[in-house]
Amino acid sequence: MKQSRRDFLKLVTGIAGGAIVLSSMPWLNTFVKGSRAGKAASDKVRLGIIGVGDRGSLLLQTFKQFEKTGNFEIAAVCDNYQPNYENALKLTDGKAAGFYDYQKLLDMKDIDAVVIATPLNEHAHIAIDAMNAGKHVFCEKSIARTIEDVNRMMETHKKTGMILQIGHQRLFSPIYIEAIDKIKNGKIGKVTQMRAYWHRNGNWRRPVPKDKPELERKINWRLYKEYSAGLLTELASHQIQVANWIKGEPPVSVIGSGNIIYWKDGREVWDNVALVYKYSDGTHLIYDSVISNRHYGLEEQILGDKGTIEMEVNKIYWEDHPSAPAIQRLVTDIEKDVFGSVPIGGASWTPEVGIKDKGEFITGNYQMDEVQLELEGFVNYVRDGKAPEELTIQGYHATIWSLLGEQAINENKLITFENKIEL
Amino acid sequence: MGTRFGFVIPDCDHDKGEKLSLLIKVEVNNLEEKLSRFIPSSQISYLNKYAGSSPVEVDDDMWNVLNDCKKYYEITSGAFNIALSGLNDFWNDKQDIDNPENINHAKIILEKCSMNNLVLDQVRHSVFFTNPLIKLDLGAIGKGIAIKKAGEILSRSKIRNGFVSFGESSIFALGKHPNGPCWEVTIPNLFNENEIAYSAKLNNNSLSVSGNTSNNSRSGKTHIINAFTGVPVKEFKTALVIHECPVTAEALSTAFMQLDENQISETINKFKNIRTAIIKYNADRQPIIKEFIN
């Protein structure tokens, strides 16, 4: 069952009552203090979406889900690829102005904010131009293709005072919010290791029209280094953001390896990566990603001395659960043709839980649309004219350490971050 | 019965396994609904409520169970006692089992808990409590009864090899392991679960184990009440009994937690093909095992 916005507000209000949450998740305050949507035309937020391919059109459709209650409108869309452009206009029922050139969209005086969902290497110049044009910015993750571009965007954000929100929707996920609250409150004890992975089985390609092979790099930009760091910037950055959120700081070093071992089809980005990030207290984030096996899927596993949290499946497991039942071990032995003894009469003979530790749900609100909540937050921030800086900083660190991961693999050495900017 | 029931039948196809599972499940559930004092509608709850006022007739199953309990009470000189639930309830919320006030109070309750207060009318198959405060708890024998029923179902279904476990403390081993000559079970050291204190080979017989874990002994929250003192058994100790009858094994393992070595010897001499081990621990937390075989 999909949960309502009211459920989310109830959850956030409940959680955010705690001092820890108020200080570590200030972006939720916009929900706690209640809707500021208002009915007045002057309150209406006017948005433009730049880049309406797969991700951009998904964001557009998500906006449409709450446009009746959110007092905002999608006033303009922009894409320099005709099929995307036409599809976006159709999705807005022709109500939005359409552009092939984002500068023309930025010239619209009555646009308050833009959403950028272009290929990664396009983020920086569009976002910088937008902020300089007085538009608030919601930019899909990662922030930019290079650390230099990231820094330029951050400088412009600071100079102009315009919002720069990065699309890390987990920051708005009820599951993650409640899980982080539990971790910060010590429910799973001291966290000393985090493991995260994102596994898919597919070539990660989008179809290129047969009669236009020259569009290969434009359409499959994620496969080429000029535009993307592949798995690192497109997938890992989400999970690095979660790890940073848990630790309350970015890593201090990263080391890793990456290769193309399966999809040898002319792509330039690695089809498998493995990295180890270290935090200041010695905690590790062990990360890997492949696109030739999807058995393990996607997960962030947070290991504490009292419990384990698996964010993606909304589960928490306790360390003091009874050991595997003897009968289960007997079955395993028989299946392996082993004549093993059956341990009985230990502490486990007292009333026990299920045969396997299936864990507990972190929260019951596990099907809420976190992307919608993230966009609702953005509309609220635009209406307020400001957003919590922590939201930008979360995106900043996630991108920086995705890119440093790429550097660690390229240089085959431990990388630390020396060229920090003032946040 | 507040614990997990499981069985393994190695050479059995899926459909037959499902059918057996269903049969045993129904039988065990029926037993629980009859024997559990925690189920208000159970026959034992009805007895506990009304048998102190006037005789209550019971069905054949309950009648046989109560007669067995009386028999084991006498055989163990009172160590096996199903009338101690008042004491269990008393100690349930007590933190200090060495408190003299608690111990004295327990003695007063104990006086009312004799199974001699349980009158079984052999003609009418009725039950009467001569002391109205008596409450029966079949927890110390219920798992043995359930295991016995499950074993009977397997035997009737021509199953030759199988391993049945109730809470991993009551075991019925039919035939042998597919890769060995018997079924082998091990009892861990209470202070180090990775260390084996005792192992036993089972073949067409039952094993029941009673004992205190290091955790519950430390807190004093043990589930076995000494029927002679009224105080929970505090000693780190395990008692196990191997016998062809799961009910006998179950009743005796509970009783042997309270009896000394001479009393245990005397008791097992009343049975044939029985094996018992008492596992105690020295100051270095190493097991000291005393075996009794008849």
Boltz contact constraints between the chains, C-beta under 6 A:
constraints:
  - contact:
      token1: [A, 326]
      token2: [B, 168]
      max_distance: 6.0
  - contact:
      token1: [A, 327]
      token2: [B, 6]
      max_distance: 6.0
  - contact:
      token1: [A, 327]
      token2: [B, 165]
      max_distance: 6.0
  - contact:
      token1: [A, 330]
      token2: [B, 8]
      max_distance: 6.0
  - contact:
      token1: [A, 331]
      token2: [B, 8]
      max_distance: 6.0
  - contact:
      token1: [A, 334]
      token2: [B, 10]
      max_distance: 6.0
  - contact:
      token1: [A, 334]
      token2: [B, 178]
      max_distance: 6.0
  - contact:
      token1: [A, 337]
      token2: [B, 179]
      max_distance: 6.0
  - contact:
      token1: [A, 339]
      token2: [B, 177]
      max_distance: 6.0
  - contact:
      token1: [A, 339]
      token2: [B, 179]
      max_distance: 6.0
  - contact:
      token1: [A, 339]
      token2: [B, 180]
      max_distance: 6.0
  - contact:
      token1: [A, 341]
      token2: [B, 184]
      max_distance: 6.0
  - contact:
      token1: [A, 341]
      token2: [B, 186]
      max_distance: 6.0
  - contact:
      token1: [A, 342]
      token2: [B, 185]
      max_distance: 6.0
  - contact:
      token1: [A, 343]
      token2: [B, 186]
      max_distance: 6.0
  - contact:
      token1: [A, 344]
      token2: [B, 168]
      max_distance: 6.0
  - contact:
      token1: [A, 344]
      token2: [B, 185]
      max_distance: 6.0
  - contact:
      token1: [A, 345]
      token2: [B, 169]
      max_distance: 6.0
  - contact:
      token1: [A, 345]
      token2: [B, 187]
      max_distance: 6.0
  - contact:
      token1: [A, 345]
      token2: [B, 209]
      max_distance: 6.0
  - contact:
      token1: [A, 346]
      token2: [B, 188]
      max_distance: 6.0
  - contact:
      token1: [A, 346]
      token2: [B, 193]
      max_distance: 6.0
  - contact:
      token1: [A, 347]
      token2: [B, 213]
      max_distance: 6.0
  - contact:
      token1: [A, 348]
      token2: [B, 168]
      max_distance: 6.0
  - contact:
      token1: [A, 349]
      token2: [B, 167]
      max_distance: 6.0
  - contact:
      token1: [A, 349]
      token2: [B, 168]
      max_distance: 6.0
  - contact:
      token1: [A, 349]
      token2: [B, 169]
      max_distance: 6.0
  - contact:
      token1: [A, 351]
      token2: [B, 2]
      max_distance: 6.0
  - contact:
      token1: [A, 351]
      token2: [B, 3]
      max_distance: 6.0
  - contact:
      token1: [A, 352]
      token2: [B, 4]
      max_distance: 6.0
